[in-house]
Amino acid sequence: MSEALKLRKVMLITGASSGIGADLARLAATKGHELVLVARSGAALEALAGEIAALAPAGRARPLVFACDLARPGAVAALAADLAEAGVEPDVVVNNAGYGVLGEAAEGNVDEQLGMIDLNIRALTELSLCFIEPLTRAKGRLLNVASIAAFMPGPGMAVYYASKAYVLSFSEALSAELAPRGVSVTTLCPGPVPTGFQARARFTPDLSLMKFGALPSTEVARIGYAGLMARRRVVTPGLVSKFIAFTSPLTPKSLSLQLVSALQLRRTSGKAA
């Protein structure tokens, strides 16, 4: 038997320490997946792994935890080596790690915005391509988490919106390329989801904006997992997200830019919608 066939199959989830990633991990564990959890916070990952292990049937392997900053050069290669050393390989890869920063690009910290590109684009691309061989062997699945922001330009969060547009375009193209190998690629494009994302993005408190079309992360995880298992190409949870995804290509760019600018201005000023 080849060494590849001896490796245990796992679901690899990045950005698994909180929010959608953590809820996907909890849900996947109930469906019988063995898990590899990746994020920067080792303590949060260990807590989640312990929570999942406590609820798992006897004999189920405890989730493996790898604390690392995927935006750093060489991090993905090091992760792949760690997985091989642990005797596992992914048959499902979930690229959920990412962040946004609120504010005009010209006034923001350039290094922070380039770091966003490193994580949201470069690391996601590398992780998507790094495990093609094991995914092909398993006829596996890849889930890339984008955003409803992928469907429009985003003044006030220009780099973030652009990064998610890349994720959607790249993932849809990759789905066509990998289909002959039996590998499906699903892009999850949620709208507002109350998680730690807003605090890191430095949103001012604006409950009315967050409530409009918002879904809890547990629901987004459930819908995303169902779409992943059904091998759907694009998943837009909720009616508001579906409406935006449908109408954005039909909306004149001048109007779209005005609408998004107004939305981001309210977020930066803290005004109610």
C-alpha positions as CSV (number, residue, x, y, z in Angstrom):
1,M,0.0,0.0,0.0
2,S,1.4,3.4,-0.9
3,E,2.2,6.0,1.7
4,A,-0.5,8.3,0.4
5,L,-3.2,5.7,1.0
6,K,-2.0,5.2,4.6
7,L,-2.6,8.8,5.5
8,R,-5.8,9.6,7.5
9,K,-8.3,11.8,5.7
10,V,-9.1,15.1,7.5
11,M,-11.0,18.3,6.9
12,L,-8.6,21.3,7.1
13,I,-10.2,24.5,8.3
14,T,-8.3,27.8,8.5
15,G,-9.5,30.8,10.5
16,A,-11.0,28.1,12.8
17,S,-10.6,29.9,16.2
18,S,-13.9,31.8,16.0
19,G,-16.9,32.8,14.0
20,I,-17.8,30.9,10.8
21,G,-14.7,28.8,11.0
22,A,-15.3,27.6,14.5
23,D,-19.0,26.8,13.7
24,L,-18.0,24.9,10.6
25,A,-15.6,22.9,12.7
26,R,-18.3,22.1,15.3
27,L,-20.8,21.1,12.5
28,A,-18.3,19.0,10.6
29,A,-17.3,17.1,13.7
30,T,-21.0,16.1,14.2
31,K,-20.9,14.8,10.6
32,G,-18.0,12.5,11.3
33,H,-15.1,14.5,9.9
34,E,-11.7,14.3,11.5
35,L,-10.4,17.9,11.8
36,V,-7.3,20.0,11.5
37,L,-7.8,23.5,12.9
38,V,-5.6,26.4,11.9
39,A,-5.5,30.0,13.1
40,R,-3.1,32.4,14.8
41,S,-4.6,31.8,18.3
42,G,-3.3,28.5,19.7
43,A,-5.2,29.0,22.9
44,A,-8.6,29.5,21.1
45,L,-7.9,26.5,18.9
46,E,-7.0,24.3,21.8
47,A,-10.2,25.3,23.6
48,L,-12.3,24.5,20.5
49,A,-10.5,21.2,20.0
50,G,-11.2,20.3,23.6
51,E,-14.9,21.2,23.2
52,I,-15.2,19.1,20.1
53,A,-13.3,16.1,21.6
54,A,-15.6,16.2,24.7
55,L,-18.7,15.7,22.6
56,A,-17.2,13.2,20.1
57,P,-17.9,9.4,20.3
58,A,-15.3,7.3,22.0
59,G,-12.4,6.5,19.8
60,R,-12.8,9.6,17.6
61,A,-9.5,11.4,17.1
62,R,-9.1,14.8,18.8
63,P,-8.9,17.6,16.3
64,L,-5.3,18.5,15.4
65,V,-4.3,22.1,16.1
66,F,-1.8,24.2,14.2
67,A,-1.3,27.8,15.4
68,C,0.4,29.8,12.7
69,D,0.1,33.1,10.8
70,L,-0.7,32.0,7.2
71,A,0.2,35.4,5.9
72,R,3.8,34.8,6.6
73,P,6.0,33.5,3.8
74,G,6.6,29.7,4.1
75,A,3.7,29.2,6.5
76,V,1.6,27.0,4.1
77,A,4.6,24.8,3.1
78,A,5.3,24.4,6.8
79,L,1.7,23.4,7.5
80,A,1.7,20.9,4.7
81,A,4.9,19.3,6.2
82,D,3.3,19.2,9.6
83,L,0.3,17.4,8.3
84,A,2.4,14.8,6.5
85,E,4.4,14.3,9.7
86,A,1.2,13.8,11.6
87,G,0.1,11.1,9.1
88,V,-2.9,13.0,7.7
89,E,-3.9,14.6,4.4
90,P,-7.0,16.7,3.6
91,D,-9.9,15.4,1.6
92,V,-11.7,18.7,2.4
93,V,-10.0,22.1,2.6
94,V,-11.8,25.1,4.0
95,N,-10.1,28.5,3.4
96,N,-11.9,30.7,5.9
97,A,-9.0,32.8,7.2
98,G,-9.2,36.5,6.2
99,Y,-9.8,40.0,7.5
100,G,-10.8,43.4,6.4
101,V,-9.9,47.0,7.4
102,L,-12.4,49.9,7.3
103,G,-11.3,53.2,5.9
104,E,-10.0,54.8,2.7
105,A,-7.1,53.0,1.1
106,A,-5.0,56.2,0.6
107,E,-5.3,57.0,4.3
108,G,-4.8,53.5,5.7
109,N,-1.7,51.7,6.9
110,V,-0.1,50.3,3.7
111,D,1.5,47.3,5.5
112,E,-1.8,46.3,7.0
113,Q,-3.5,46.4,3.6
114,L,-0.7,44.4,2.0
115,G,-1.1,41.9,4.8
116,M,-4.7,41.6,3.9
117,I,-3.7,40.7,0.4
118,D,-1.1,38.2,1.7
119,L,-3.8,36.4,3.8
120,N,-7.0,36.8,1.8
121,I,-5.4,36.2,-1.6
122,R,-1.9,34.7,-1.5
123,A,-2.4,32.3,1.3
124,L,-5.8,31.2,0.1
125,T,-4.4,30.6,-3.4
126,E,-1.4,28.7,-2.0
127,L,-3.6,26.5,0.2
128,S,-6.0,25.9,-2.7
129,L,-3.2,24.6,-4.9
130,C,-1.0,23.0,-2.2
131,F,-3.3,20.1,-1.6
132,I,-4.5,19.4,-5.2
133,E,-3.0,15.9,-5.2
134,P,-4.7,14.6,-2.0
135,L,-7.9,16.2,-3.0
136,T,-7.7,14.5,-6.4
137,R,-7.0,11.1,-4.8
138,A,-10.0,11.5,-2.5
139,K,-12.3,13.2,-5.1
140,G,-12.5,15.8,-2.5
141,R,-13.9,19.3,-1.9
142,L,-12.5,22.8,-1.5
143,L,-14.5,25.6,0.2
144,N,-13.2,29.2,-0.2
145,V,-14.9,31.8,1.9
146,A,-15.4,35.0,0.0
147,S,-18.2,37.6,0.8
148,I,-21.1,39.3,-0.8
149,A,-18.5,42.1,-1.2
150,A,-17.1,40.0,-4.0
151,F,-19.9,41.2,-6.3
152,M,-19.1,44.9,-6.2
153,P,-16.4,47.6,-5.7
154,G,-16.0,48.8,-2.2
155,P,-15.0,52.4,-1.5
156,G,-14.2,52.6,2.2
157,M,-12.9,49.0,2.2
158,A,-11.3,48.9,-1.3
159,V,-8.7,46.3,-0.7
160,Y,-11.0,43.9,1.2
161,Y,-13.7,44.1,-1.5
162,A,-11.1,43.5,-4.2
163,S,-9.6,40.6,-2.4
164,K,-13.0,38.9,-2.2
165,A,-13.7,39.5,-5.8
166,Y,-10.4,37.7,-6.5
167,V,-11.5,34.8,-4.3
168,L,-14.8,34.4,-6.2
169,S,-13.2,34.7,-9.7
170,F,-10.3,32.4,-8.8
171,S,-12.5,29.8,-7.2
172,E,-15.1,29.7,-10.0
173,A,-12.3,29.2,-12.6
174,L,-10.6,26.6,-10.4
175,S,-13.9,24.7,-10.1
176,A,-14.0,24.3,-13.9
177,E,-10.3,23.2,-14.0
178,L,-10.6,20.7,-11.2
179,A,-14.0,19.2,-12.2
180,P,-12.4,16.6,-14.5
181,R,-10.3,15.4,-11.5
182,G,-13.4,14.9,-9.5
183,V,-12.6,17.8,-7.1
184,S,-15.4,20.4,-6.4
185,V,-14.7,24.0,-5.5
186,T,-17.4,25.9,-3.6
187,T,-17.3,29.7,-2.9
188,L,-19.3,30.8,0.1
189,C,-20.4,34.5,-0.1
190,P,-22.1,35.5,3.1
191,G,-23.5,38.9,3.9
192,P,-23.2,40.5,7.3
193,V,-22.3,37.9,10.0
194,P,-21.8,39.2,13.6
195,T,-18.3,37.8,14.5
196,G,-14.9,39.1,15.5
197,F,-14.5,40.4,12.0
198,Q,-16.2,43.7,12.7
199,A,-13.9,44.5,15.7
200,R,-10.8,43.7,13.7
201,A,-12.1,45.8,10.8
202,R,-12.6,48.6,13.3
203,F,-16.3,49.1,12.6
204,T,-18.0,51.6,14.8
205,P,-21.1,50.2,16.6
206,D,-24.0,50.3,14.1
207,L,-26.6,47.7,15.1
208,S,-29.0,48.7,12.4
209,L,-26.5,48.0,9.6
210,M,-25.5,44.7,11.1
211,K,-29.1,43.6,11.6
212,F,-30.0,44.3,7.9
213,G,-29.7,40.9,6.2
214,A,-27.4,39.5,8.9
215,L,-27.3,35.8,9.7
216,P,-25.7,34.1,12.7
217,S,-22.5,32.4,12.0
218,T,-24.0,29.0,12.9
219,E,-26.6,29.4,10.1
220,V,-23.9,30.5,7.6
221,A,-21.8,27.5,8.6
222,R,-24.8,25.2,8.1
223,I,-25.6,26.6,4.7
224,G,-22.0,26.6,3.6
225,Y,-21.5,23.0,4.7
226,A,-24.6,21.9,2.8
227,G,-23.4,23.7,-0.3
228,L,-19.9,22.1,0.1
229,M,-21.3,18.6,0.4
230,A,-23.6,19.2,-2.6
231,R,-20.6,20.4,-4.6
232,R,-22.3,23.7,-5.5
233,R,-20.1,26.3,-7.2
234,V,-21.3,29.4,-5.4
235,V,-23.4,29.7,-2.1
236,T,-25.0,33.0,-1.0
237,P,-26.7,32.5,2.3
238,G,-29.8,34.5,2.9
239,L,-32.3,36.4,0.7
240,V,-30.4,39.7,1.0
241,S,-27.2,38.1,-0.2
242,K,-28.9,36.4,-3.1
243,F,-30.6,39.7,-4.1
244,I,-27.3,41.5,-4.0
245,A,-25.5,38.8,-6.0
246,F,-28.2,38.8,-8.6
247,T,-28.6,42.6,-9.0
248,S,-25.0,43.8,-8.7
249,P,-24.0,42.9,-12.2
250,L,-27.1,44.7,-13.5
251,T,-26.4,47.9,-11.4
252,P,-24.5,50.8,-13.1
253,K,-21.0,51.1,-11.5
254,S,-21.6,54.8,-10.8
255,L,-24.7,53.9,-8.6
256,S,-23.0,50.9,-7.0
257,L,-20.0,53.1,-6.0
258,Q,-22.3,55.7,-4.5
259,L,-24.3,53.1,-2.5
260,V,-21.3,51.4,-1.1
261,S,-19.6,54.7,-0.3
262,A,-22.7,55.8,1.7
263,L,-22.7,52.5,3.6
264,Q,-19.1,52.7,4.6
265,L,-19.4,56.3,5.5
266,R,-22.1,55.4,8.0
267,R,-19.9,52.7,9.4
268,T,-17.0,55.1,9.9
269,S,-19.1,57.8,11.4
270,G,-21.2,55.6,13.5
271,K,-24.5,57.0,12.2
272,A,-27.6,54.9,12.1
273,A,-28.9,53.6,8.8
